[in-house]
Amino acid sequence: MGEGIARLFFREGEVGFQPLSQHQGLVVKLLEAWRQGEGPLELSPKTRPRVLLAARHHDDGKRFTFKVVKDKEGRLTYSFRGHRFRVAPEVTDPYAQALIRGHHDYSTREVVGLASDFAEEGLHRRFPEDLFLLMMADQLEAELAVRLFEGKEGQVRPFVEFDLLPDGPEGFFLDPWPFAEDSVELRFSAYFHPYAGEKPQVVEAWGRRLSDDLQGGREPQGFRWEERSVRLRPWGKDQPQNKWQGAKKFYALFQRGGQGMTPTSLQEEAFQTTQGDLAHLLLAPTGTGKTEAVAFPALARGERLVFVLPTRSLIDDLEERIAGCLKTLAQTEGRPKALVVDTGHRQVRWLFHPNGAEEERKEAHLYHADVILTTLDKLLYRYFGYAQGVKSYTFPRRIHDRRTVFAFDEAHLYEATAWVNFRHLVATLFQAGVRFWIMSATMPKEYQQELYPYLAGRLEALPGQRPSRTLHYRPQGNLVQLARNFLAQRKRILLVVEEVRQAAELYQALRGEGVFLYHGRLAERVRREVFQKVKALDESGEPYLLITTPAIEVGVDLDAEVLLTTLCPPENLLQRLGRVNRKGKGCGEVYVVGDTYPEYLGSLPEGYLELLEELNGQDLAAGGEERLREAICYPRYLDPRAETLFKMLQEYVYEMDLTQEPLHRKGFVATRGWTPSVRLRAGQDEVEVPVDRLVGRKEELVPAKVVERRWADREEGGRGVLEVPPRSGELYGRELVVEYPYPYDPELGFVELPRVFQRRRHPDPWRIQLLYKPPAGVYKGVPDSDQASSHKNVVLWYLAESSQATLPDESSPEE
C-alpha cells in the first residue's frame, strides 16, 4: 500500500501530520529490538517473522479511513474507525492477517475467536501474547510521538504493560524493559501546517495532499518538517528497589508508632522464601503480620500483587494500609505507584506521585497497578475475561504474567461452591507457573491436604506469647447492659451479633457519641465512612462502641479492649478474638453471651458449650485458643456443577474451545453458589443481596418497582445505561435493581428486606422459579420498545443449591 497519515498533533497555530510509513517503520523497529523467548513480554522465535509482517502493515487501512472532525467541545480530532479490517493484499499469511484484524480490540471473544483458527498449528496459546506485543509496540510508539511533538502525556491505555518516566531532555526510562539491549534509540518526524481555525474538511485535505506528495516523491509545499530523537533505557538498574537485599532494610522504610518497622522472624522467613518458587501456605494467628509478610517482598521487587480477600470489609481496612505503603515507595523510588480497588461496588485506580500528589481515576483499570485489591468473586470474573469494553482479555493475560503474585487471605472462609472454585483456581495457577500465597489463621487440616499438591511449601508461626484475652461466658447475659457498663469505662468495644436486624436494634438502643453501626447492608459510602471514623479512634486510643455483624470479624486491623459477642461457632469466635488486644499491650476482655444459635445458620460442634463453660474466666493465651481451634468442625461440601462450569469456561478462555462460547456469552460464574444477587436501591445508595432473601409467601409480598439495568445499543441512543422493565427468563448475567419500598435511613442501612418475589412450582426440582407482579403504573416513561412488557407478570429462574432442590410448602401453585 501507499503512503498515508498515521497521527495528528495539535499545537497553538499549527497542526502536525505523522506519515504512516514512519509510524509503521518505528513499530517494526521496536519489535525487531524485542527480547526473544516464550514467556510474557517476549517475542517467540517461532512467530517473530509473522509478527513483524503484521507490524509492517498493521495500519495500512488508515489510508482509506482517515477523517478529521470536531469533538463535542468543538476541538479538532481525528479518526481511523474500521481501519483494522482493511488488510493489505500483500499480507497473505493468515496469522499476520489475524494480528492486523485484532490489533485494536483484544476482547476475550475477539482473541479467542481469532486464536482458535491456529489450534492445528499449535499456536492458539501463543496468539494472545503476539497480539498483545503488537499492540504494546504500537501504543508505545504513539505515546512517545505525542510526548515529543505535543509536549504532554498521551492517553496511555491501561491495557499497555509499560510506564514511561523522564530521563533527561531527550530520553525516557521504560518499565518493564522488554528489549534485548540496554538502550533503544528512535527518530520521529512530522510535517506541520499553519492552522487558523479552518474547517475539519480543509485540515483533512491537507493530510491527503501531504500523503500524495510523499507517495509521489515530491517536496510537500506549505509544510514545515520537524524531526525529534528519543532514547529509551530500562528503569531500575540503579533504583532503590534493587537495594533491598533483606527484609530489615525494606521494612525500615515504613513508619509504625513513629519509627521504622522491624520484621518479625516469620516476616523475615517469608521475605527470604519469596526469592524462589512461590506457592506457599502461610499459617499464623491473627495479628502476626501476615499481610506485610506476603505484600512487602512483592513491593520490594516491583512485582504486581493481587490481594484476594473474602469480604469487602477487609478491603476497606487494607486499602488504607497499602495506600500508605505505596505513597512511601513513590517518594523513596521517585516514580508513581498505582493501587486498584476492584469489587462488585467499586472500580477505582489510585495513582500516588513522588511529590505527594494523588489521583483517583475511575477508568477501566485492567489490573494496571502495583497492587490490586479484589475479592474471590470478582477475581473469577476477571480470570474468565469478563469486563466491559474491548480489552477484556487483558485480565487473563496479566493474571498469568510471571510478574504477578497472588495473595489469598483468610482462605479458610471459602465453603461449598466457593471452595471448589478456589481449589480449581489455585490448581490452574500452579500449572501455569503463577506464584501465590495462601494465608489463614484457622484452616482445617482437611482443607490443607486438598491444597498440598499445589504448594511448594508452608510457613507456620512458631508458638509464642499470644496476646492476653480473658473469656467470660454468660449464657443469660444482657448485651445492652454490658455495653453500657463498658461505655461508662470509656473502653474500645466491639459488639458482634449474627443478624443485621439485631445489630440495628442494638444501635438504636445504644445510639450516642462514639457509637457506630457497621454491617454488609450499609451502602458502600456509609460503610467506608464508618470504618474510617472507628479506625481513627482506634489508632488514637479513644473510646468507641462498634456494633457489627460477621462482616467485620475477619482480618480487620482493630485493637479493641472488649469483645461482646453472641454465641457463635469456634472459628468465628477465633476471628473475633483477633480484633481484641491485637497489639498485646494489656489484657482483652471477651464476653460470649447466649446459649442458642440460629438453626438457619448451621449447628455448633458437639461439646462446644461445655468447652466455653470450662474456659470461663481463663486467659485464652494459656492454651484456650488451641482448644477452640481443635473444636472447629468444617463441613465438606461438593459441588460437581461448579467443577463442570469452571472447566468449561477454562476450556473456552484458555484452550480457545469455541464450543463453549455460548456459556461464556451468558456472563455467569457461580462464585459462591448458584443463587444470583440483585441490588436494593434507595436514592443513590445500593447494596447487593441474594435474590432468595427477597422471596416470600403471597401474603408477605410488598409492591416494589424492579428494573433491569443494561447498556444501551446504538438504536437506543448510543452508549449509556438504560433501566427498563425486567423480562422473563434466566437471572444469570443480568442486573436487576429493586427500589427499596420502606423508609430508608442511611445510618441504619437496608435493615428490612422486602418480600418482592414469589416462588412458583416447577417440575424440575433443580430450577428455582420466581414470579414478580409489577405494581400498576410503576413503569411510566419507559422506552417504546419496552412498553409491551411494562405491565406483564415476570417469571424468572435460576439453578437451585443442593439444599433447595425440594420445593418448600409455602410455594404457590403453577399459574
N, C-alpha and C positions, 0 to 999 in steps of 0.2 A: 504493500500500500504506500501511498504518497505521504507528503507532509501534512501536518495539522497543528492544532493548538491543544496543549495539554493542560494549561492553567492560566488564570489571570491574576495579576497583582494590582491592588488599588492603593495609589498614593495621592497626596494632595496635588491636584492639577495634572495627573497623568495616569495612564493605565498600561500595565506591563503584560506581555504575552510570552509564555514559555513555549518554544517549539516542541511538538510531540516527539520528534526523533531524539531530542536531547533528554527529555524525561525518560523515555523508554531505555535509552542508552545508559543512563545513570542507574536505573533499576537493575539492568543486566550487570553493570559493573559491581554493584553491591552484592549480587548473588554469586558472581564469579569469585568474590573475595570471601565468601561464606565458609565457615568451618564445615568439614565433611564428616559424616558419621551417620548413625541410625537413631540417635536419641533426639529429644526435643531441642529445637533451635539448631539442629544440624541438618545439612543438606546431604541426602543419601547419594552415594556414587552411582547407584543403580538408576535413579531417576533424574539425576542432575542435568543431563543434556535436554531432557524433555521440559524441565522447569525453566531452563534458560531460553528454550524455544518459545515457551509461553510468555516469558518476560519480554522478549523482543517484540511481541505482537499483542500484548495484553490490552493495550488501549487503542488499537488501530481503529476501532469503531467510533472513536471520538471525532474523526474527520466528518462523519455523517450526522452526528447528533449534537454538535456544538451550538449552544444557544446562549444569548445574553439577554437577561431580563432584569426587572426590578423586584426587590423583595417587598414585604408588607410595609416597611419603613421608607420605601422609595429609593433605596440604595441599589446600586448596580450589583448584580451577582451573575453567576453563570451555571450552566447545567450540561451534563452529557448523559441524560437519562436514557437507559437502554443500550448503551454502547457495548456492554459486555456480551451481548447476544449477537453482535456482528463480528464473526470470526473470519479472519483473512483467508482467502482460498489457498494460499501457500502453506497454511498450517493444516497438514493432513493427518498428523498424529492424534488419535482420539484422546490420549492422556493430556496433551497440551491443550487441546480444544476444551476439555472439561475444566482445566485450570482457568482458562480465559473466561468461560461462561460463569464460573463460580466465584470470581475474584472480588466481587463486591457484595456477596451475600453471607456465606458462612453460617447460615441457619442449619439446625440439625437436619431438617428434611432435605435441604439442598445438598449438604455434604454427603449424607447417607445415600441419597439418590444418585449422585454423581459417582461416588466411590464404589457403589455396588457393581458398576459396569466392569470393574477391573478385578473382580474376585478371582476369575480364572487365571489371571496373571499373578495372583498373589500380592497385588499392590493396593487392595482396598483399604488396608490398615495404614498404609503409607500416605495415601492421597490426602487425608485431612491435614497432615503436617506440611506437605509440599504446598498445598493451597494456602495454609497459614503463612508460610515463609514468603510466598509471592506477595501476599497482601501486606506483610510486615515491611518488606523492602520497598513496596510501592508507597506505603504510608510514611516511612522514614524519609524517603526522598522528598515527598510532598511537604513534610514538616520542616525539613531543612530549607527548602526553597522559600517557604513563607517567612521563616525567621530571617533569611538572608536579604530578601527583597522587600519585605514589608516591615522588618524590624520588630516583629511581635510573634508570640506563640500562636500557632495554628490550633485547630480543633483536633487534638490528638484523640483518636477514638480509643475508648477504654479496652478494646479487644487487643490492641497492639502491645507487644511484650517489650517495651523499652521506655526508658526515661532519658531525656536529654538535659545535661547540666552544663553551664557555661565553662569554657576552658580558654580564657583569653579572648581577644577580639576576633580571631579567625578560627575558632575551634569549639568543639563540644566534647564533653565526656558522654559516653553511651553506656547504659547499664540495663540489662545484662549485655555482655560483649559476645556477639555471635560470629566474629570473623577469625580467620586463621592467623592473621598478622596482628601486631600490636598497634597498627596505625592504618587508617584508610583516608585517602585524600580524594576529594571530588571537586569538579569545576562546573559551576552553574552559569547559565547565560539567559538573558531575556531581552526583549525588544520593547521599549517604552514609547508611547504615543501621547502627545498632549491631549488633555481632556478638559473641556469647559462646559460640562453638563449635557453633552449630546445624548440623543435617544439611544436606547439599547440596540436598535437595528443598525445604527451607524457604527457603534463600537464593534458589533458582531461583524460588520462588513470590513472593518479594519483588520480583524483577525483573519478573515478569509483571504483578504488581499495579501497579507503577510505570508500566509501559507502558500499561496500561489507563487509569490516571488521566490521564496526559499526553494520550493519544489522545482522551479524553472531555472534556478541558479542565478537569479537577478538580485541586485542590491536593493533591499527594501527602502522605499522613499518615505520620508516623514517620520521615521522611527529612530530612536537613539538606542544603540546596543550597549548593554551593560553586562559585565562578567564578574563573578564572585567565586572565590575558592574557600573551601572549608576542610578542616582536618578533624577526624574522629579518633578519639582514643578511649581505651577502656577505663571506666570508673572503678576505683577500688584498690589498685596496686599499692598506693601509698596512703590509703584512707584508714581511719581509726578502727573500723570493724575488723581489719585483719591483724590488729594488735592485741585482740582479746584472746590470748593464748590460754587463759584459765578463768575459772568461774569467779574468783575473788576480784580480779580487775574489772570484770564486766558488772558484777553486782554492785561494786562500789560506786558506779555511776548514778545509782538511783537512791534517792533520799527516803528514809523512813525514820520518823522521830527525830528529824534534824541532822541525821548523819547517814553516811553511805551504808547500804545494806551489806550484810555479811552472809554468805551462803551457808546453809546447814550441810551436814555430811551427806544427807540424801540429795540435796541440790547439787553438791559438787560431783557426786557419783553420776547423776543424770547428765550433767554438763559434759562429763568425760565419755559417757556411754554413747552420746549422740554423735561422736566422731566416726562411728562405724555404721553398720546397717541398723536401721531404726525401725523396729517393730516390737515394741516392748509394752508390758503391763506394769503399771506403777500402782502399788497398793500402799496406801498410807491414810491414817486417820485425818479427819477434818482439822484444818488449822495448821497443817505441817508444811505448807508452801508448795503444794503440787502444781499450782498454776505457774509460778515462776520456774519451777524445776523443768517444765516442758517448754515454756514460752521463751525463756532467756537464751537457751542455746540457738534456737532458730533466729531470734532477733540479732544475736551476736554475729551470725554468719550471713545475714541479709537474705534469709530464705522467706518464702511466702508461708505464713502459718494460718491454717484454717482451724479455728477453735470451735468444736461442735458441742453444743450444750443441750440438755434435755428439756429445759424450760426457758421461756423468755425472761423470767425474773432474774435468772443468772446473768443474762446479757446486760441487764440494767446495771448490775454491780460491776461486771468485768469490763464493760465499755470504758468506764472512768479510769480504772486501773491501767488498762492497756493504752488508753489515750495519753495518760501521764508518762508512760514509758516511751512512747513514740515521740512525744514532744521533747523529751530529754535527748533521745537519739538524734532527732533532726538538728538540734543545736550542737550536739557533740560532733556529728559527722558532716555537718554543713550541707545537707541535702534534704529535700522534703520527704516526709513519711506519710503513708496513707493507711487509714483504717476504714473498713467496710462493715456495716451492720446490715445483715440480710436475714430478715424474718418475714413471716406472713403479714406483719403490720408495718414494717419499716424497711426501706431500701435507701440507705444513705452512705455517702462516701465523705469521710473527713480527710482533709489534707493539712498537715502540720508543717509549717515552713521554719527554716533555721532562725529567722528573725522573730519568732514567736507568733506570727500571724496564723490564723486558722481559717479554713474554707470548708463550708458544708455544701456538698453538691448532691442533689437528688437525681443524678443521672443514672443511666444503665451502667452499673459498675463493672459487671462481668468479671468479678474477682481480681480486678487490677488494683492490688493493695498489698501492703506488707503484712497486715493481719486482717483476717475475715472472721467475724463473729456470727455464727449461724446456729440453727437448730437441726436436729437429725431430719425432721420433716422437710425443711426447706432444702437441705443438702441433697436429699434423694431426688427432689425435682431437678436440681442443678445437675446431679450426676447423670440423669437421663436426658439432659439437654433441653429442658423446658424453660423458656423465657420469652418475653415479648421482644419483637424486633428481629433483625436479620443476622445477628451474630451469636445466636444461642449455642452453637456448637463450641464456642469459646470455653464454656464451662467444662464439658468433658475433657477438652484438651488441657486446660490448666489443672484440673483435678489430677491428671496423670503426668503432669510435668514433674521431673525429678527435683526441682527446686521447691516443690510444695511439700509441706509437712502437716499432718493432721494430728489433732489432739482431741480425743473423745473423752470428755469429762463426765464423771458420775454415770458410767456406762451401766452400772447395776440397775438403774431405774427403767431400762427398757424391758418390756414384757410382751408376751404373745407376738402379735404381728410386728411390733417394733423390734423385738429381739431377732426375729427371723431376718428382717431387712438389715439390721445392724451386722449380724453374723455374715450374711452374704456380701455386704459392702466391704467388710474387713477382708474377707477371702479374696475378692476381686482386686482390691488394692494391693494385697500381699502378692498375688500372682503377677501383677503388673509392675512390681518393684517400687511401689509408692510407700514412703515411710510414714509411720504413725505411732502415736502413743495411745494407750487405753488406760484411763485413770479411774480409780474407785476407792471408796473408803470401806464399803461393806459388800463387795462382790462375793457371792457364794461360790464354793468350790466347784459345783456343777457347771456354773457359767464359765469359770476359769478353764475347766477342762475342755469345753467346747472351743475355746479360743486358742489353746496351746498349739495346734497345728500351724497357726498363722503368726506365731510370736518367735522372735529371735531370743528373747529372754524376759526376765522380770526383775523389777526392783521393788523391795519392800522395806518400809520404815522399820528400823530396829526398835524393839520395846524400850521405852524410856519413860521419863517422868511425864505423865499426862496432866493436863490442867485439872484442878480440883473442882468437882461438881457433886454436891450432896443431893441425893434423891429423897424426895418426900412423896409417898404415895397416899392420896386422900380419896378413897372410894366414894365418899359422900361429901366431898369438899364443895366450896362455893367460889367459882372463878371471879365473880364480880367483887366479892368481899376481899379475896386475896389480892386482886389487882389494886383495889383502893388502899389496902394496907401498905403495899409496896410503893404506890404513888406518893403516899404521905411521907415515905422514907426517901423520896427523890432518887429512885433506882432506875436503871435502864432495864426495861421489862419487855419481854417478848411473850405474847399470848397467842397460842396457836389452837385453832379449832378445825374441824373437818369440813364444815359446810359454810358457804357464803352467807346464807341467811342468818346463821348463828353468829357469824363474825359481825354482820351489820347490826344485829340486835345488841350485841355487847358494846359495839362502838357507840350506839345511841344512848346506852345506859351510862357509859363512862366518858362521854364526849367532854372535851375541855382542852386547855392549853397543854401541849406536849403529847396529845393522844392522836394516833394515826390509824387509818384503816387501809389495808393492802390485801388485794386478792386478784384472782385471774380474770374477773369480770369487771374490773375497772378499765376505763378507756386508757389507751396507751399513754397519752399525755399526762393523765392524772396519776397513773401508776408510777411514772418516771419522776414526777414532782414529789410524790410522797416518799419514794425511796431516797431521793437526793436530800430531802429535809432530815429524814431519820439518819441517813449516813453522816451528815454534817454534825448532828447532835452526838452520835455515837463516837465520832473521832475526837470531838472536843470534851467527851466525858460528861455531857449534860444529860439530865434525866429525860426519859421518854417512855411511852407505852405504845408498842406497835401491835395492833390486833390484826391477825392474818390467818391464812389457810395454809395448807401444804405448798402453796405457790412459792413460798419464800424459804422453805426449810432446807433446800439443797444448795451448798456451795457459796451462799451469800456471805460476804465478809462483814458480819456484825459481831460486836463483842458485848452482848447483853450481860447483865449481872444476874437476872432472874428469868427463868423459863416457866411459864404456866401453860400447860397443855392438857387437852382432853386425852382420854385413853386412846392409844394408837399402837400399831404393831411395832416390834422392836427395831426394825430397820428405819422406820420413820422417827422413832424416839432418838436413835443414834444420830441421825442427821440433825435433828433439832438441838441436840446437845452441842453440836459443833458451832452453834451461834451463841453459846454461853461461856463466859470466861475464856474466850478464844485465845487471848494473849497470855493466859496463865498468871495474871498478876494478883489474884485473890482466890476466893472460893465461890463458885457459882452455886445458885440455889435452883433446884429443879423440882417442880410440883406437877405430878401426874394426877389428874382429877377425873373420877368416874369409874364405874365398874362394868359398863356395857359399851359395845362397839357396834355401829350401824351394820345390819346384815348385808345391805346392798354394796357395802364397801369390801366385804370379804369376812374372813374369820381370823381370830387370833391363835397363835400356836398353843398347843396343849401345855399346861403348866405355866403359862406366861404370867397370869395374875398372881400365882403363888411366888413366882420369882420376884415380882415387884414388891410383894409383901416382905420377902426376905431381904431385899436390898434397901428397904425403907430406912432412912436415917444414915445410910452409909455413903462414904465418898466413893464415887464410881471409878476414880482413878486407881483404886486399890483392887483391881480385878473385876469390877462391876461391868465395865464396858465390854470386856471379853465375854462375860456370861450373857449379856444381852445379844452380842453378835452370834454366839452359839445357838441362841433361841430362834434365830431367823429361819423361817421356813418359806423358801421361794417356790411357788408352783411353777411347773414347767409346761408351757403351752406349745402346741404345734399348730402351724397354720400352713397347710400344703398349698392353699390357693395363693398365699403371699409368695411362697417359694416359686411357684409357677410364673406368677406375674413378674417377679424380679428377673427371672431367667429370660422370659420373652422380651422384655424391654432391653435387657443386656444384649441379646442377640441382634436387636434392631440397631441400637445406637453404636455398638462397638464391633459387631460382626457384619454389619450392613446387610442384614437379612430383611429384604423388603416385604416378606410375607407377614411380618409383624407390624408393618406401618399402620394398619387400621387401629391397632391397640394404642400405639403412640399418639395418634391423632385425637384420641379421646382426652388426652391431657390428664390422665389419672394415675396416681400411685397410692396404694393402700399403705400409708406410712405407719400409723399406729392401730389401724383397724379398718373395717370396711364401711363404717358409718361416716358419711360426708358431714362437713360442717357448713353452717350458714352464718350470716352476720346479723347481729342485732344492732339497730341504729337508733340513736336519739340525737337529732341535730347533726353536729359534726362528729360526734363520738360513736365509735363502733367497737364491738367485740365479736369474737368468733366462738360459736358454741356448736356441739354436735347436734345434728338435726333431731335425733331421738329425744333430746331434752325438751323439745317443743311439741311433743306428741301427747295427746290426751283423749279422754272419752268425749263423746259428743256433747255432753252437758258441761264439760270443762272448757270448751273452746271459747276463745275470745276473738272478736273481729280485729284483724290487723292487716295492714297493707303489706304485700310481698311483691318485690320486683326482682327482675333478673338483670344483672349488670353485665354488659358486653360491649365490645369495641364496635364502633360504627364502621360500616363499609362505605365505599365511595358514593353509592346511590343514596345513602342516608346522610350525606353531608360531609364525607371525608373522615379524618381521624377524630378520635374523641371517644368518650364513654357514654353509652346510652343506658337508660333504665326503662325497661319495658315489662309488661305483664309476663309472668312466668308461663312457660309452655309445658305441657305434659311430656313425660319421658324420664330417662335416667338422670340422676342428680350429678353423676361424676363429670368433672370437667366444667362445671357451671358455678356461677357465683350468685346465690340468692341473698337478698337483703330483706330483713323483716323490720318494719317500723315498730319501735317499742310502743306498746299500747298503754303503758302505765305511766304515772308521774315519775319523772326522772330527776334524780339528784346526783350530779357528777361525783360528789364526795362519797356517796354510797355505792355508785355503780349500778350495774344491771342486776339487782338483787333478785327480784321476782322474775322467773322465766315464764313467758306467756305460752299457753297451750294453743297453738295455731293450726297444727296438722292432726288429722285423724287417721289411724291406721285402718286399712281395708284388708279383707281376706284375699288371699291369692293361693291358687293350687300348688305353687312351688314354695315349699317351706323355707327355701334359702333366699327368697326375694321378699324384701320389706316394701310394701306399697302404701303410700300416703295420699290422703285426699285433702286438698285445700279449696275452700269455698270463698271466693273473693267477696268482700262486703260490697253492697250496692253502691255504685257511683264512685268507687275508690280510684278508678283509673281515668281521671279526667285529663284531657290534653295529651294522650299517648299518640305516637305516630300512627298515621292512617293504616300502615301495614299491620299494625298490632291491634286495631280496634276489634276485629272479629274475636280475638281471644281474651278481651279485657273483661268479659262477664261470664266466662265459662268456668266450670269446675276444673281443677287441675289435678291430675294424677301423676305422682312422682314415685320413683322406685330406686332402690339401691340393694346391694347384697347384704344378707344378714350375717352377723357374727355367729360363731358356733352356738353360743348360749341363747341366741334369739330365733333359732330355726323353728321352734314351736310357737304357734300363734297364741298370744295371751287371750284370756277370757273376755277382756273388755273390748276386743276388736269388733268393728262394725261389719255387718254382712255386705256382700257384694251389692253395689247399687247399679 
